[in-house]
Amino acid sequence: MSPWTSLITVLTLLFYLAITINVGRARAKYKVPPPQMTGDANFERVLRVQQNTLEQLVVFLPGLWLFSFYINPLWGAIIGAIWLVGRIVYAWGYYQAAEKRGIGFAISSLSGMVLLLGSLVGIILSLVKV
């Protein structure tokens, strides 16, 4: 088990908790009661940051751990940290305007794909060695 991979996992989950809290705060600020999912555009952007990040976590977390196991835990953590920075940039931009989310989305998407494809390569290489 890698402490670096574990650290990135915890930091990612704390970030997700923070953006989830932001949804609750936005609900109160823009008067969008649950279970309503639409309302003020500012609320909808905050909600989309949380929802899209949740969607990305499904690919990111297994990719992070598989890459760290089959390739290298330090490199997995470094790429995972880049993913996390990308999500922060994505959230910051999207909170301001939908058009400003692109760079953060690109950073996190590319680093997530590196983790996933690297995992696949590592798994195949370990099977070939058997």
C-alpha positions as CSV (number, residue, x, y, z in Angstrom):
1,M,0.0,0.0,0.0
2,S,1.4,3.4,-1.0
3,P,1.1,6.3,1.4
4,W,1.3,8.7,-1.6
5,T,-1.6,7.1,-3.3
6,S,-3.5,7.0,0.0
7,L,-2.8,10.7,0.4
8,I,-4.1,11.6,-3.0
9,T,-7.2,9.5,-2.4
10,V,-7.9,11.3,0.9
11,L,-7.3,14.8,-0.6
12,T,-9.6,13.9,-3.5
13,L,-12.3,12.8,-1.1
14,L,-11.9,16.0,0.9
15,F,-12.2,18.0,-2.2
16,Y,-15.4,16.1,-3.2
17,L,-16.8,16.8,0.3
18,A,-16.1,20.5,-0.1
19,I,-17.8,20.8,-3.5
20,T,-20.8,18.8,-2.1
21,I,-21.1,21.3,0.8
22,N,-21.0,24.0,-1.8
23,V,-24.1,22.5,-3.4
24,G,-25.9,22.8,-0.1
25,R,-24.8,26.3,0.3
26,A,-25.9,27.2,-3.2
27,R,-29.3,25.6,-2.6
28,A,-29.8,28.0,0.3
29,K,-28.3,31.0,-1.5
30,Y,-30.3,30.6,-4.7
31,K,-33.4,29.1,-3.0
32,V,-33.5,25.8,-4.7
33,P,-35.0,23.3,-2.3
34,P,-34.3,19.6,-2.5
35,P,-35.1,17.5,-4.5
36,Q,-35.3,20.2,-7.1
37,M,-32.2,20.1,-9.5
38,T,-32.8,23.2,-11.5
39,G,-33.2,26.8,-10.8
40,D,-30.8,29.7,-11.0
41,A,-27.9,29.2,-13.4
42,N,-25.4,29.9,-10.7
43,F,-26.9,27.0,-8.7
44,E,-26.9,24.7,-11.7
45,R,-23.1,25.3,-12.3
46,V,-22.3,24.5,-8.7
47,L,-24.4,21.3,-9.0
48,R,-22.7,20.3,-12.3
49,V,-19.2,20.7,-10.7
50,Q,-20.3,18.2,-8.0
51,Q,-22.1,15.8,-10.4
52,N,-19.4,15.8,-13.0
53,T,-16.7,15.2,-10.4
54,L,-18.7,12.3,-9.0
55,E,-18.9,10.9,-12.5
56,Q,-15.1,11.3,-13.0
57,L,-14.3,9.7,-9.6
58,V,-15.7,6.3,-10.8
59,V,-12.9,6.2,-13.4
60,F,-10.2,8.1,-11.5
61,L,-10.0,6.2,-8.2
62,P,-9.7,2.7,-9.6
63,G,-7.3,4.0,-12.2
64,L,-5.2,5.7,-9.6
65,W,-4.9,2.6,-7.5
66,L,-4.4,0.2,-10.4
67,F,-1.7,2.4,-11.9
68,S,0.0,2.7,-8.5
69,F,-0.1,-1.1,-8.1
70,Y,0.9,-2.2,-11.6
71,I,3.2,0.7,-12.7
72,N,4.6,2.9,-9.9
73,P,3.0,4.3,-6.7
74,L,4.9,7.6,-6.8
75,W,4.1,8.2,-10.4
76,G,0.5,7.2,-9.8
77,A,0.3,9.8,-7.0
78,I,2.0,12.5,-9.1
79,I,-0.5,11.9,-12.0
80,G,-3.3,11.7,-9.4
81,A,-2.2,15.1,-8.0
82,I,-2.3,16.6,-11.5
83,W,-5.9,15.2,-11.8
84,L,-6.9,16.8,-8.5
85,V,-5.4,20.1,-9.5
86,G,-7.3,19.8,-12.8
87,R,-10.6,19.3,-10.9
88,I,-9.9,22.3,-8.7
89,V,-9.2,24.5,-11.8
90,Y,-12.4,23.0,-13.4
91,A,-14.5,23.9,-10.3
92,W,-13.0,27.4,-10.0
93,G,-13.7,28.1,-13.7
94,Y,-17.2,26.5,-13.8
95,Y,-18.3,28.4,-10.7
96,Q,-17.6,31.6,-12.6
97,A,-19.0,30.7,-16.1
98,A,-19.6,27.4,-18.0
99,E,-17.1,28.6,-20.7
100,K,-14.3,28.7,-18.2
101,R,-14.3,25.0,-17.3
102,G,-12.4,23.7,-20.3
103,I,-8.8,23.9,-19.1
104,G,-9.5,22.1,-15.8
105,F,-11.6,19.5,-17.6
106,A,-8.8,18.8,-20.1
107,I,-6.2,18.5,-17.4
108,S,-8.2,16.1,-15.3
109,S,-9.5,14.1,-18.3
110,L,-6.0,13.6,-19.8
111,S,-4.4,12.7,-16.5
112,G,-7.3,10.3,-15.8
113,M,-6.8,8.6,-19.2
114,V,-3.1,8.3,-18.5
115,L,-3.9,6.5,-15.2
116,L,-6.5,4.2,-16.9
117,L,-4.4,3.3,-20.0
118,G,-1.2,3.0,-17.9
119,S,-3.1,0.5,-15.7
120,L,-4.2,-1.5,-18.7
121,V,-0.6,-1.6,-19.9
122,G,0.7,-2.6,-16.5
123,I,-1.9,-5.4,-16.2
124,I,-1.2,-6.8,-19.6
125,L,2.6,-6.7,-18.9
126,S,2.0,-8.6,-15.7
127,L,-0.1,-11.2,-17.5
128,V,2.6,-11.7,-20.2
129,K,5.3,-12.2,-17.6
130,V,3.3,-15.1,-16.0
